[in-house]
Each structure stands twice: as structure tokens, then as C-alpha cells.
Amino acid sequence: MDEFDFIQSIKPSYYKQSSVVKGIGDDGAIIRPTFGQDLVITSDTMVENVHFSLDYMSFEDVGYRVLAANLSDVAAMGAVPRYYIVNINVPEQISNEELVLVYQGMKELADSYRVDLIGGDTVSGKEFSISITAFGSVSPELKRNRSSAEDGDIVFVTGSLGDSGYGYELLNRNEVDFNNYFVKRHVRPEPQVSFVNATEKFDRISLNDVSDGISSELNEIAQASKTNLLIEWERLPYRKELNELDEHKLDECILSFGEDFELVGTCPEKDWELLKDKCKQVGITVTNIGRVLASTKDQPSVFLHKDGERRVLQSSGYQHR
């Protein structure tokens, strides 16, 4: 397959976003931004055997997973995802036909949220890595910054924690059942894009996505908002199957592993019941896991209350280099 045929094989037959004036096929894409909307831009690079593995993932799975991470970042800003650009570094042992499967995996997820592929580049190299830049739009007053937490707010998280980590644990035991809920949650996580529309009527929400581990995400909110957070271990939502893990591994899955791509954030106490109801209407569960304690001029901290003791919850998830 030559370069022209490859481009034709990944080029959309039409664009779902009316703001796309020109997509793939020229030196650049042309977008006509929606009036009154801010543009949210996020970018991630994922590398084979660091962020994904072809030992137990198909090429379609890889595409799906790397795009899911980017759409989750867009959602964590309170934005609706609109477009994405893909740059791939491809080792010689991967064929063009296999590369097309990566794009098909992305397209499967993108079609679910009406997101358009509008460009990118492919180069040859020693390692298999994929860089995606995703774009979303948000009304200026609805941006969901980490810095929006205030005294007395409810701390919440969507879905359940530790699913991806437990799926990874099963894969490491060679329990490779791709119909297993936890394995699927690791291989093909679902970004919580529906949360954005469900909560568009709320004035103030701080938000972060659970990619690097909830301990890291909570500390980022505390740091940005200059507040302390108190988290109740007994409220953290996780599935009963994780109880077969020893205490250390359970803590690691829930607090540190990340890659569940759930959303964690805060909202005013007066909004909590309505927020929970709005999320329920779109099939999202949200759980009250704690409270914003107070503003602080000192080092903001996250405290975990577990087994009658309160300790500082340090950032212990994946650290970007």
C-alpha cells in the first residue's frame, strides 16, 4: 500500500462536525470555530510497552485506547470533543495494513462521540509511538479547571476505581479473557464524555480525569485550588472482585494505578443531589468520596481517612518525565 492509498484508506468519507472546512488531503486542516466557544487543546504521546502492549492488545485496541485517553482529557476540561490529529512513529515490522487497523480502532470510538480525524503524519522509526492532539469546545463560563474547588465542596468520582489496574493484574497472571469486564476496562476504557452535557447547567465544578491514579489527580486539584481535601476510604467505589487482592495491591489498584479514565472533582454541596441526578439520567454513577476542608496558604494536602486514622495521601500514580 503506497502513501496515497494509505491516506485514502483513513480519510473520512464525510465530516460530522460542520465547523470542519477542510480536513485530510491538503497541507493543513481548516476549522471555523463556533462563535462564543473557547477551544480546548490537549495532546498525549503513548509508547509501546509503556502505555500499551501488543502482547495482549490488537491494533484496533491500541487505536481505541490512545484516543480514549485524549477524549478523557477534553472531557475533564468540561469540553465537548470535536476533532483529533494523529502522528505515528512506526517501526518497519508493522505493515500499512496493520496501521490502518489502529486508525479503525480510533474511528470506532470517535464515531461514538461524533469526533473527526482532520490530519496528522506517519514516520518510520525504531519504536512504535502514537501522538494525538485532540480539540474540544466549551462555553467560557463552563470551563472545568482544577483550580475551582472551594471550602465545603463535595469531592466526587464517577464510576468505579481500580478496574483497569485489576484488569492489568489479570493479564499479568496470563488470565487473558477478553470477555472479562476488567480486562476490557484496561484494554478499551470509556472516557466519560457524557458527563460534560449532563453537567452543563452547573456554574462551578473542578475536574480532573483519573489517568495517573486518583491520589495524583486529587493532589493536583488541591494544589491548583490551594485547598485541603479529606477523602473517606470506605466511600471509594470499587467492585467486590478486587477484595481478593492483598491490602497493598488493593491500595495500588484504587489509589495509584489510574487508567480508569473516570472523572474526579468537586462541586458545591447545594448542587450535589442535582448533579447526581443529572448524571444518573445519562447512565453515569457518581459517588461522594469526601469534602474540601479549607483553603490554606501552606502546602495544600490530601488526607485519607482509613481504619480510624487520618494520613496524608501522597501522589503515587504515574509520573510523567
Residue pairs with C-beta under 8 A, 6 or more apart in sequence:
1 9
1 96
1 97
1 100
6 96
6 99
6 100
6 122
7 24
7 25
9 100
9 103
10 24
10 100
10 103
10 117
11 23
11 24
11 25
12 23
12 24
12 116
12 117
15 23
15 116
15 118
16 111
16 114
16 115
16 116
17 82
17 83
17 114
17 115
17 116
19 31
19 32
19 33
19 34
19 82
20 29
20 30
20 31
20 83
20 116
20 118
21 30
21 31
21 32
22 28
22 29
22 30
23 29
23 116
23 117
23 118
23 119
24 117
24 118
24 119
28 119
29 83
29 85
29 118
29 119
31 83
31 118
31 135
33 39
33 137
34 137
36 139
36 140
37 137
37 138
37 139
37 140
38 79
38 137
38 138
38 139
38 140
38 143
39 135
39 136
39 137
40 74
40 77
40 79
40 135
40 136
40 137
40 138
40 143
41 133
41 134
41 135
42 70
42 73
42 74
42 77
42 133
42 134
42 136
43 70
43 131
43 132
43 133
43 134
44 66
44 69
44 70
44 73
44 131
44 132
45 129
45 130
45 131
46 52
46 65
46 66
46 69
46 129
46 130
46 131
46 132
47 127
47 128
47 129
48 54
48 127
48 128
48 129
51 66
52 61
52 62
52 65
52 66
54 62
54 128
56 171
56 176
56 187
57 65
57 187
58 101
58 105
59 98
59 99
59 101
59 102
59 105
60 101
60 102
60 104
60 105
60 108
61 105
61 187
61 188
62 102
62 105
62 130
63 101
63 102
63 103
63 104
63 105
63 106
63 107
63 108
63 109
63 130
64 105
64 106
64 108
64 109
64 188
65 105
65 187
65 188
65 189
66 106
66 130
66 132
67 84
67 105
67 106
67 109
67 110
67 132
67 134
68 109
68 188
68 189
68 190
68 191
68 261
69 132
69 189
69 191
69 211
69 261
70 81
70 84
70 132
70 133
70 134
71 81
71 109
71 113
71 115
71 134
71 191
71 193
72 189
72 191
72 192
72 209
72 211
72 261
72 263
73 134
73 209
73 211
74 80
74 81
74 134
74 135
74 136
74 193
75 81
75 136
75 191
75 192
75 193
75 195
75 196
75 209
75 263
76 144
76 207
76 208
76 209
76 263
77 136
77 138
77 143
77 144
77 145
77 207
78 138
78 142
78 143
78 144
78 196
78 199
78 205
78 207
79 136
79 137
79 138
79 143
79 196
80 136
80 137
80 138
80 193
80 196
80 197
81 113
81 115
81 134
81 135
81 136
81 193
82 115
82 116
82 135
82 136
82 137
83 115
83 116
83 117
83 118
83 134
83 135
84 106
84 110
84 115
84 116
84 117
84 118
84 132
84 133
84 134
84 135
85 117
85 118
85 119
85 120
85 132
85 133
86 103
86 106
86 117
86 119
86 120
86 130
86 131
86 132
87 120
87 121
87 122
87 123
87 130
87 131
87 132
87 133
88 99
88 102
88 120
88 121
88 122
88 123
88 128
88 129
88 130
88 131
89 123
89 124
89 125
89 127
89 128
89 129
89 130
90 99
90 122
90 123
90 124
90 125
90 128
91 124
91 125
91 126
91 127
91 128
92 124
94 128
99 122
102 130
103 117
106 117
107 117
109 115
110 116
110 117
113 193
115 134
139 200
141 203
142 200
144 205
144 206
144 207
144 265
145 206
145 207
145 224
146 206
146 207
146 208
146 220
146 221
146 223
146 224
146 225
147 206
147 224
147 225
148 204
148 205
148 206
148 207
148 225
148 266
149 206
149 221
149 222
149 224
149 225
149 227
149 229
149 265
149 266
149 292
150 204
150 225
150 227
150 266
150 268
150 292
150 295
151 227
151 292
151 293
151 294
151 295
152 268
152 269
152 291
152 292
153 206
153 266
153 267
153 268
153 269
153 291
153 292
154 266
154 267
154 268
154 269
154 272
154 288
154 290
154 291
154 292
155 218
155 229
155 230
155 231
155 264
155 265
155 266
155 288
155 289
155 290
155 291
155 292
156 264
156 265
156 266
156 267
156 272
156 275
156 286
156 287
156 288
156 289
157 210
157 214
157 236
157 237
157 262
157 263
157 264
157 265
157 286
157 287
157 289
158 192
158 195
158 262
158 263
158 264
158 279
158 284
158 285
158 286
158 287
159 192
159 237
159 260
159 262
159 284
159 285
160 237
160 238
160 239
160 260
160 262
160 285
161 210
161 214
161 236
161 237
161 238
161 253
161 254
161 255
161 260
161 262
162 238
162 239
162 242
162 250
162 253
162 254
162 257
162 260
163 181
163 182
163 185
163 186
163 238
163 239
163 260
164 182
164 185
164 186
164 189
164 257
164 258
164 259
164 260
164 261
165 186
165 252
165 253
165 254
165 256
165 257
165 258
165 259
165 260
166 182
166 239
166 241
166 242
166 245
166 253
167 180
167 182
167 183
167 184
167 185
167 186
167 187
168 186
168 257
168 259
169 245
169 249
169 253
170 176
170 177
170 180
170 182
170 183
171 183
171 186
175 183
176 183
177 183
178 184
178 187
182 239
182 241
185 260
186 259
189 259
189 260
189 261
190 261
191 209
191 261
192 209
192 261
192 262
192 263
192 284
194 282
194 283
194 284
195 263
195 279
195 282
195 284
197 282
198 278
198 279
198 281
198 282
198 284
199 205
199 275
199 278
199 279
201 278
202 267
202 271
202 274
202 275
204 267
204 268
205 265
205 266
205 267
205 275
206 221
206 224
206 225
206 265
206 266
206 267
207 263
207 264
207 265
208 217
208 218
208 220
208 221
208 263
208 264
208 265
209 217
209 261
209 262
209 263
209 264
210 217
210 258
210 259
210 260
210 261
210 262
210 263
210 264
211 217
211 258
211 259
211 261
211 318
212 258
212 317
212 318
212 319
212 320
213 255
213 256
213 257
213 258
213 315
213 316
213 317
213 318
214 236
214 254
214 255
214 258
214 264
214 317
215 255
215 256
215 302
215 313
215 314
215 315
215 316
215 317
216 256
216 258
216 315
216 316
216 317
216 318
216 319
217 258
217 264
217 317
218 229
218 231
218 264
218 302
218 313
219 300
219 302
219 313
219 314
219 315
220 315
221 227
221 229
221 264
221 265
221 266
222 228
222 229
222 300
222 301
222 302
223 300
225 266
225 292
225 300
226 295
226 296
226 297
226 300
227 292
227 293
227 294
227 295
227 296
227 300
228 292
228 293
228 294
228 296
228 300
228 301
228 302
228 303
229 266
229 290
229 291
229 292
229 293
229 301
229 302
229 303
230 290
230 291
230 293
230 302
230 303
230 305
230 310
231 289
231 290
231 302
231 303
231 304
231 305
231 313
232 289
232 290
232 305
233 304
233 305
233 306
233 307
234 306
235 287
235 288
235 289
235 290
236 254
236 287
236 289
237 285
237 287
237 289
238 253
238 254
242 250
242 253
242 254
243 250
245 253
255 304
255 313
255 316
255 317
256 316
256 317
257 317
258 317
258 318
264 289
266 292
267 275
272 288
275 286
276 286
279 285
279 286
293 303
301 312
302 312
302 313
303 310
303 311
303 312
303 313
304 310
304 311
304 312
304 313
